């Protein structure tokens, strides 16, 4: 099989963790970046959940598309499934993304499952900030996750006004 693409919108942007041969800014229509997933492992606990990003219905999302060599397909997809499907809160799908350099490609995406118990819904900035504040999981403080994501988006020239608003409410912006 030929090369394939993976779309990153959160931690995959700053820590892809898999081999790739090209990275391009990309635009996904029909889904938006949102702190809509209760984190019971990486950024919170079952008793004190945090929030992590998911691709939720509506709007659009600018992120990065990573081109992966076809001969690494099995290895990379296995890695991504182990990373993203720990609690099956995401559904693995392929969607068309528009590349900044021009053209469209099919990219592997992880979309939030709205029927999953960890789906937090469409939260207001204040609600999201309240959940994020003080939550800590195996990968560290939830605030660190939000700040790290925003710093990397900023470095790429990608604005996310809602996430920036959450950070301001956390005293980070």
C-alpha positions as CSV (number, residue, x, y, z in Angstrom):
1,X,0.0,0.0,0.0
2,X,1.0,3.6,-0.5
3,X,1.8,6.3,1.9
4,X,-1.1,7.5,4.2
5,X,-1.9,10.6,6.2
6,X,-2.7,11.1,9.9
7,X,-4.5,14.3,11.1
8,X,-3.3,15.8,14.4
9,X,-5.1,18.5,16.3
10,X,-3.9,18.3,19.9
11,X,-1.1,16.3,21.5
12,X,-0.3,14.6,18.1
13,X,0.9,18.1,17.0
14,X,3.5,18.4,19.7
15,X,4.2,14.7,20.3
16,X,3.3,12.5,17.3
17,X,5.4,9.6,18.5
18,X,5.5,7.9,15.1
19,X,7.7,8.1,12.0
20,X,6.6,10.3,9.2
21,X,8.2,11.8,6.1
22,X,6.2,15.0,5.7
23,X,4.2,17.4,7.8
24,X,1.8,20.0,6.5
25,X,-0.7,22.3,8.0
26,X,-4.1,21.0,7.2
27,X,-7.8,22.0,7.5
28,X,-10.5,19.5,8.4
29,X,-14.1,20.6,7.7
30,X,-17.1,19.4,9.7
31,X,-15.3,18.9,13.0
32,X,-13.8,21.3,15.6
33,X,-11.1,21.0,18.3
34,X,-12.8,20.9,21.7
35,X,-12.0,20.0,25.3
36,X,-14.9,17.6,25.2
37,X,-13.4,14.3,26.6
38,X,-13.2,13.6,30.3
39,X,-9.7,12.3,31.0
40,X,-9.6,9.5,33.6
41,X,-6.0,8.4,32.9
42,X,-3.6,11.0,31.3
43,X,-4.8,14.3,32.7
44,X,-7.2,13.3,35.4
45,X,-8.6,10.3,37.4
46,X,-12.0,8.7,37.6
47,X,-12.5,10.5,40.9
48,X,-11.3,13.9,39.5
49,X,-11.5,13.9,35.8
50,X,-9.6,16.4,33.6
51,X,-10.4,17.3,30.0
52,X,-8.5,16.5,26.8
53,X,-9.2,17.4,23.3
54,X,-11.4,15.6,20.8
55,X,-12.7,16.3,17.4
56,X,-16.4,17.1,17.8
57,X,-19.0,17.7,15.2
58,X,-19.4,21.1,13.7
59,X,-17.2,23.9,12.5
60,X,-13.7,23.1,11.3
61,X,-10.2,22.5,12.6
62,X,-6.7,23.5,11.5
63,X,-4.0,21.1,12.6
64,X,-1.2,19.1,11.0
65,X,-1.3,16.3,8.6
66,X,1.6,13.8,8.8
67,X,2.5,11.6,5.8
68,X,3.5,8.2,6.8
69,X,5.3,5.7,4.5
70,X,3.1,2.9,3.4
71,X,5.5,0.2,4.7
72,X,5.0,1.6,8.2
73,X,1.2,1.5,8.1
74,X,0.7,-1.5,10.4
75,X,3.2,-0.2,12.9
76,X,1.9,3.3,13.0
77,X,-1.8,2.4,13.1
78,X,-1.1,-0.1,15.9
79,X,0.7,2.7,17.9
80,X,-2.1,5.2,17.3
81,X,-4.8,2.7,18.4
82,X,-2.8,1.9,21.6
83,X,-2.5,5.6,22.2
84,X,-5.9,7.0,21.2
85,X,-8.2,4.1,21.8
86,X,-7.3,3.3,25.4
87,X,-10.9,3.7,26.6
88,X,-12.5,3.8,23.1
89,X,-13.7,7.3,23.6
90,X,-12.6,8.1,20.0
91,X,-13.7,6.5,16.8
92,X,-11.1,5.9,14.1
93,X,-12.2,7.4,10.8
94,X,-10.8,8.6,7.5
95,X,-11.7,12.1,6.4
96,X,-10.6,14.5,3.6
97,X,-8.3,17.3,4.8
98,X,-7.2,20.2,2.7
99,X,-3.4,20.7,2.8
100,X,-2.0,24.2,3.1
101,X,0.4,23.5,0.2
102,X,-2.7,22.7,-2.0
103,X,-4.7,19.6,-2.7
104,X,-6.7,17.3,-0.5
105,X,-5.9,13.9,1.0
106,X,-7.7,11.3,3.0
107,X,-6.3,11.3,6.6
108,X,-6.8,9.1,9.6
109,X,-8.6,11.0,12.3
110,X,-9.8,10.2,15.8
111,X,-13.3,11.6,16.3
112,X,-15.0,11.7,19.7
113,X,-17.7,9.2,20.3
114,X,-20.6,11.3,21.6
115,X,-22.3,8.2,23.1
116,X,-19.2,7.3,25.2
117,X,-19.4,8.0,29.0
118,X,-16.3,10.2,28.8
119,X,-17.9,12.6,26.3
120,X,-18.2,15.9,28.2
121,X,-20.4,17.7,25.7
122,X,-20.2,21.2,24.3
123,X,-18.8,23.1,27.3
124,X,-18.6,26.9,27.8
125,X,-15.1,28.3,28.4
126,X,-15.8,28.7,32.2
127,X,-17.1,25.1,32.6
128,X,-14.0,23.7,30.8
129,X,-11.6,25.8,32.8
130,X,-13.3,24.7,36.0
131,X,-12.8,21.0,35.1
132,X,-9.2,21.5,33.9
133,X,-8.1,23.5,37.0
134,X,-6.3,21.2,39.4
135,X,-6.9,17.9,37.5
136,X,-3.8,15.7,37.4
137,X,-3.3,12.3,35.7
138,X,-0.5,9.9,34.7
139,X,0.8,12.4,32.1
140,X,0.8,15.4,34.5
141,X,-1.4,18.4,35.2
142,X,-4.3,19.2,33.0
143,X,-3.3,22.9,32.8
144,X,0.1,21.8,31.4
145,X,-1.7,19.9,28.5
146,X,-3.8,23.0,27.6
147,X,-0.8,25.3,27.8
148,X,1.4,23.0,25.8
149,X,-1.2,22.6,23.1
150,X,-1.7,26.4,22.9
151,X,2.0,27.1,22.7
152,X,2.4,24.7,19.8
153,X,-0.6,26.0,18.0
154,X,0.7,29.6,18.4
155,X,4.1,28.6,17.1
156,X,2.4,27.2,14.0
157,X,0.3,30.4,13.6
158,X,-2.9,28.5,14.4
159,X,-5.5,30.4,16.4
160,X,-8.1,28.6,18.5
161,X,-10.1,31.3,20.1
162,X,-12.2,29.0,22.3
163,X,-9.2,27.2,23.7
164,X,-7.4,30.5,24.2
165,X,-10.5,31.7,26.2
166,X,-10.2,28.6,28.4
167,X,-6.5,29.3,29.0
168,X,-7.3,33.0,30.0
169,X,-9.9,31.7,32.5
170,X,-7.1,29.5,33.9
171,X,-4.8,32.5,34.3
172,X,-2.6,31.4,31.4
173,X,-3.4,33.8,28.7
